[in-house]
Amino acid sequence: MKKIVGLLLVLLSVGARGQDLHALQQQFVDLRFGMFIHFNIPTFMNQDWADPDASPAIFNPGRLDCAQWARAAKSAHMSYGCLTTKHHSGFCIWDTKTTDYNVMHSPLKRDVVREYVDAFRAAGLKTCLYYSILDTHHKLRPGYITPQHIEMIKAQLTELLTNYGEITALIIDGWDAPWSRISYDDVPFEEIYRLIKSIQPNCLVMDLNSAKYPPEALFYTDIKSYEQGAGQKISTATNRLPALSCLPLNSAWFWKEDFPRVPVKDPKVLVNEDIVPYNKIYDNFILNVAPNREGLIDENALAALAEIGRLWKNDGRVAVLPATEAPIISSNLAKHRPASSSWSDDMNIMDFGNDDNFRTSWVSNSTVAEPWYEVELGGEKAFNMIVLTEDKANVGKYTFEYRSNGVWKELLVGEQKGRVKVQRFGTVWGDRVRVRLGGFSAQPGITEMGVYRERR
C-alpha cells in the first residue's frame, strides 16, 4: 500500500510537461517578497468594492507608468509583482474578447496587463496575476451562475495564460470564501485547475481561501494563502506548508483620496514583524502598493519601499520546504450527504461532520469506547481519497471501511498524526464510508470527513 500511495503522490505532483510541484513551491517561497498591485475600476471610486455598473469612462489613468511600479518594487528588493487583472466588479484591464466591460472601452484604451508584464520582466522581476471568480457586473454570484459563466472564466484565464508569457502564479479570489459563497461545485475547481495546468504546467494556483479551510493541508490551492487584514494569521510556530501572506501598505487595498496624506505602515515593522519572521516559516510575503488615479505610486509609498530596501536584503532561500501532501482539488462526494454515528453530544450531532463548515464538529459522547462516523454517498460511487479533519488532534489510530453491494469491507488502517489526515488509495466503489476511531487521548470529534475521486 505504501508503494502505491507513493506512486500516486508522484503522479499528482508532476505535470505532463511541468516541474515537480514541490520544486515549484520551493521556488515560490524562495522569492520571499513581492508587490501586490490593486489597480482597477475601484481606484476611481474611493471604494474597495466598486459599483458593478460603473462606466468604463471613469477608468482614465492619464500618466500610467508600469515601469515606475517596477522600479519601486526593485527599490524594496522585491522579486515579483501581482496585478489585479479583474476584481469583484468584473472590469477587465486587459484586451479581452470575452466582454466589452474592459479597459479597451475606457479612455485609456491600453492593455494594462501587457504593460505591467513587460515592465516587470524588463526589470528582472517575475510576474503573477490576480483574478476574481466573483464578478458582480456579469452576475457571476451565488444563485445566478450559468454554464456561460463557467465558459467565460475559462476563456478569460486562457487569454491571460496564453497571451502574456510565463505567469509564475495565479492568485484567485472570491471562490469558496465565506463572503462570496461561490462553491467549488458552482464553479468546478478541478476543471479550472486542470485548465490552468494544461496551458502553463508551472503556474502555481493560489486560492485565497484560508478564511474557511484549516492551515494543516492544501485544500484547493498549491500555496496556502493568508489575508492578514481579514484576520487570517499564519502560525510562526506550527506552519509546515508553502504559504503566502498579504497585507496592504496603506489602510485599504485600492487607492483612496487620503492615501498621499496619511502615513503608510512603518517599514521597520513590516521588515521585522512580517518579512523576516514569515520567510523563516516557508511564507512568501506580498505587500500591496496601490497606484493612484494617474497610474503612479504616491511619493509616501515610494519612500517607504526605498526604506524597506535599506533595511532588508533579499538573500534567496531561507529554509528547505518540507515534503507535503499533494493539494486536494476534487469535489467532496460526502458534502451535505446523510450521516450516522455512534452516540454523540446533542449539540454536536452527525450533521456537523460533513456540513462543509470547518468551524462545526461532530463530537463523540465521552462514554463511548469505540466511536464511529458514517456517510451515505447516494448510491455506489468511485472514490480514491478520504480526508479526515479532527476538531483537535486527538485520534491516534483509525480504520476506514466502505460498503459495496451491501457488504462492509475494510479499506485501510491509518495512524497519521496531526489534525488533518489525508489518505489516498486505489479506486474503490461503495455507497457508504465509515471511520472507526481509536487510540484517542481525549473526546474525539470530526470537523469534516471528505470523500473524493481524484483524476489521476
N, C-alpha and C positions, 0 to 999 in steps of 0.2 A: 504493500500500500504506500509506504514512504517513497519508493522509487517512482510510482505512478504519479503521486501528488507533486513530486519534484519536477517531473517532466511537464506536467500541466502548467506549473508556475512559470517555467521557462517559456513555454509556448505563449502564455498570456502576456509575458513581459517583453517579447521580442516581436516587432512588427515584421511584415514580409520583406520590407526594404529598409527598415529603420534600425536605429541603435537600440541596445538594451535599455529598457525603461529605467532601471536603477542608475545606469550611467547618465542618462538624461536628467534624472532627478538630482544627481550629484553635481552635474554641470550647472544646473539652475541654482542650487544652494550656493555654489561657489561664486556666482555673480554677486551675491551679498547685498547689493544696494542699488535701487533703481528709482526712476522718476515716473510716477503716475501722473497722467495729464488729463484732467477732466476739462474738456473743451467741446462744447456742443451748444445747442439752442438754449439750454438753461443759463448759459453765460450771459445772455442778453435779456434775462428776465428777473435777475436778482433772486433766483429760486434754485434749489437743487432738483426739485421735481417740476418740470415745465408743463405748461398748458399743452395738451396733446393737439390742440387745434391752432397753435401759434403759427403765424405765417412765416414761411422761409425768408420773407423780405427782411425780417429783423436780424438775420444772420449776416453780418457785414463787417468783419474784422479788417479795417482799412489798411493796417500795417502788418498783416500776418507774416511772421518770420520764424519758421520752424528751426532754422539754423541757430537763432538766439536761444531757443529751448535746449538744443543740443549742447551749445557752449555752456549754458547754465548747469546742465547735468554733468558735464565734464569737470566743471569747477568744483563740484562736490565729490568727485571721484566715483560717481555713479557708473554703472556698466551697461545699463539698458533703459529703455523707456516703454511706456504702455499708454496708448491713446484710446479715448472713448469714441470708437467708430459710430456707435449708436447707443444712446442712453434710453431710459424707460419710456420717453415720449415718442420714440420711433424715428427721429430725424437722423438721416444718414449723411456723414460728412465725407463720403467717397462717391465716385461716379458710378452709382449703381443703376442697373437696368430693371430692378425689381419694383421700384416705386418712384413717383415724382416728388415724394417728400424727401428731398435731398439737396445737398449743397450746390449742385449744378443748376438748381432752380432758385437759388438765392442771388443777391447782388454780387457775391464773391465769384461764383462760377469757376471755382478752382477745387481740385481734388485734394483735400487736406490730408487724407491718409497717404497719398502719394508723396506730398511734400514732406510729411513727417518721416516716413521710412527713408527717403533719400537723404534727408538732412542728418538723421541719426546714424545711418550707415557711413556717411561721409566723415563723421566724427569718430568712427570706430566703435560705435555703440550698437548693441543688439536691439531688436525691435519685437515688442509684444503688442497685442491688440486686445482691447476690451469690447465686449459685445453683450447687449442686454436681450434676454429672451422676452421678458415683459416688454410690451410695445403698445402703449395705450392709444397712440394715433391710429394704428391699424387694428385696434380692438383685439389684440392678442393678449387676452387676460382671462381669468377664470370664468368658465361658463360660456365663453364665446369662441373657443379655439376650434378651428376647422382644418380639414386636410390641406386647404390652400395656405393656411398659416404655416403648417409644417414645411410645405414646399418653398415658401418664401424664406424661411430660416435657412433651409438647405442651400437655396440659391445665393443668399447673401453671404453665407460662410464660404461657399465655393468661390465667389468673387474675391473675397478677402484673402483666401488662402491660395488663389491661383494667380492673381494679378500683381501682387506686391512683394514677391520674393520670399525668402525664408523667414518665417514667423517663429520665434523661439517659444512663445506660449500664447495661448488664447485664454483670457480671463473672462469667464461668463458670469453674469449676474441676473437676478430676477427669476431664478429657476429653483423650484422646491425650497424656497425660503418661506418662513412663516408669514411674511408680509406680502409676498407675491402670490402664493398659493397655486402656482402652476406646477403640477407634479411631473415626475419623470415618466409618467404614463400619458398624461395630457400631451406633452412634447417628449417623444420617446428618447430617453437618454442614450441608450446603446446605439440606436440608429445614427444619432448626431455624432456621437463619439467616434464610431467607426468611419463615418464620412470624413471627419477631420483627419483621422489617421490614414485614410486611403489617399488623401491629397498630399498631406505633409506628415509622414510617419513620425518625424522627430519633433513635431509640435506638441508641447505639453498642454493638456486640457485642465484648466482650473475652474471649478465652480465655487462661488462664494457662498458656501452652504454650512459653514461652521456654527451658525445660529441654531441649526437643527441637529446635525449629526455629531456623534461623540468623537473626541480627539484621538481615540486609540486605533482607528482604522481609516483607510482611504475609501470612504463612501462617495462614489460618483465624482471622483476628482483624482488627477495624477499627483497633485500637490495640495496638502491641507492648507486652506486659506482662511485667514482671520481678519475681520474688520474691527480693529481695536476701538474705533469710535462708537461702535454699536455694542460694546461690552464683551466682545469676543477676545478673550485673553489667552495667549498661548502659555503653557506652563514651562518655565525655565528649569523646573526640577524633573519633569517626567517625559517631556516630548522626545519621541524617537522617530518621528516621521518627517519627510521633507516638507517644509512649510513656507508659507508666505504670510506676512502680516503687513497691514497697510494703515496709514494714518495721514490726514491732511496737514500740510504746513500751516494753513490758516484755520479759521473756525468752521469752515464748511468745504465741500468738495469742489463746487463750481464757484467762479469768481463772483464776489459781491462788491457793491459800490464802496463799502468801507474798507476793503482789503488794503488799499495803499496807505491808509492812515492808522490802522490797528496793528500793533506789534504781532509778529508771527511767533510760532513756537521757538523756544530757546534752542539754538544749535547745540550747545553743550549738553543739554538734557536729551536731545534726540540722539546724540552720539553715545552718551554714557548709559542711557536707560532703554534705548531701542536698538540701534545698530550693533553695538558691541555685544551686549548680552544675548540678543537673539541670534546673531551669527554663530555663536558658540553652540547653539542647540539646533542646528540644521535649518535655521529660519532665515529666509531672504526678506529683507525689509524694503518696502516700497513707499516712498514719501510723495504724496500728491502735491503738485505745484500747479495752480490754476492760472492759465493765461487770461488776460483781461479782454475787454471788448475790441481792442485794437489788434489782438492776436499776439500780444507780447507779455512777458512775465514782468511783474512790477519790480521796482527798484528794491523795496524792502525784502522781497523774496530772493532776488538775485544776491543781495548782501548776505542773507542767511545761508544760502547754498555755498557761497565762497567761504564763509566761516566754517561750515561743516568740513569743507575740503582742507582747511588749515588745521583743523583738529583731528582729522581722521584720514587714513590712507587705506586704500583697498589692496590688501595683500593676497587676495585669492583664497584658496581653500583654507578653511578653519578646522574642520573635523571631517573624518570619513563617515559617510552616511551609513547607518546600519541597514542590513537587508530588511525589506518589508514585504508583506503580502501584496500581491497584485491588487489594483483597485477593484472595487465592487461596482460593476457598471450595468448589470442586468435588472429587469423588473422583478419585484418581490412577489412571488406567487402566493405567499401567505398573508399579505396585507389585507386586513379587514375581513378575513375569512372566519367562519365559525371556529371557536376554540373550546377545548375542555381541559380540565386539570384535576389533580388531587386537591384536597381541601385547601382553600386559600382564605385570607382575611377578607371580610366583606368589602372593605374599601379598596382592595387590590385584586379584584377578580380577573378571570382569564382574558376578558376582552382587552385589558390593558397590555397584554403581552404581544399583541400584533396589530396595534391601532395606528402604527406609523408615527408614533409620538414617543420620543426618547426621554420625555420628562414624566411619563407614567409607567407603572410596572405592575405585573402580576407578582404577588408575593405569597409564598407558601406559608400556611399556618405553622407556627413554631413547633407544634406537637407531631407533625408528620415526619416520619423517619425516612421514607423513600418517596419524595415528591416527584411528580411527573407533569408534563405540559404537552398538549397535543393540538395540532391544527389540521382542519379538513381543507383539502385543496380544490374541492368541487369536481370530482372525477379524477381518473388516472392521468397524471401529468408527469412529464420527464423533468428531472432536476439533477444537478451535479454539484451543488454547493448549499451549505447551510451556514448562516451567521447567527450566533447566539450572543446577545448583548445583555449582560447582567446589570442590575442596578448598582451593585457593588461586587468587587471581585472576590466572591466567597466560595465558589464551586471548584473543587479540586479534580473531580472526575465526572464524566457524563457519558451517557450512551444514547446514540441516535438510532431510532427504529423507523421503519416505514411499512405501510400496509399495501400489499399488491395482491389483487384478485382475492381479497378478503383474508389474506394471511399476513400476519405481522412477521417482519424479518429484521434481524439486527443489521444495521448499516455500518456503524463504527463505534469504537470506544475512544474517547478523547480525554486528554489531560492538559490541554493548553492553559497556560497561566494568563492572567490579565482579565480585564473586564469584557473585552470583545474577542470572541473565539471564532475564527474563520476556518471552516472545514471544506476543502474541495475534494472531490472523488469522482470516479467514473459514473456516467449517467445511469440512473435507475428510474423506474416508473412506479408511481404509487399514488393513492388518493388521500393518504393521511401521513403525517410526520409527527413523531413523538420524541421527546427527550426525557430521559430519566437522570435525575441529579443525585450525585453522591459526593462524599468527601468534603462536605461544606463546613466552613468554620463558623458560620452564623446563618441566620434565617435567609434562605436563598430567594432571589427574585429575578424575574426576567423583564427587562425593559422592552426588548424586541427579539422575536425569533423570525428570521427571514429565510425563505426558501427560494432558490434561484436556478434558472437554467442558463448558464453561460454559453455563448457561442465560442467554440474552440477550434 
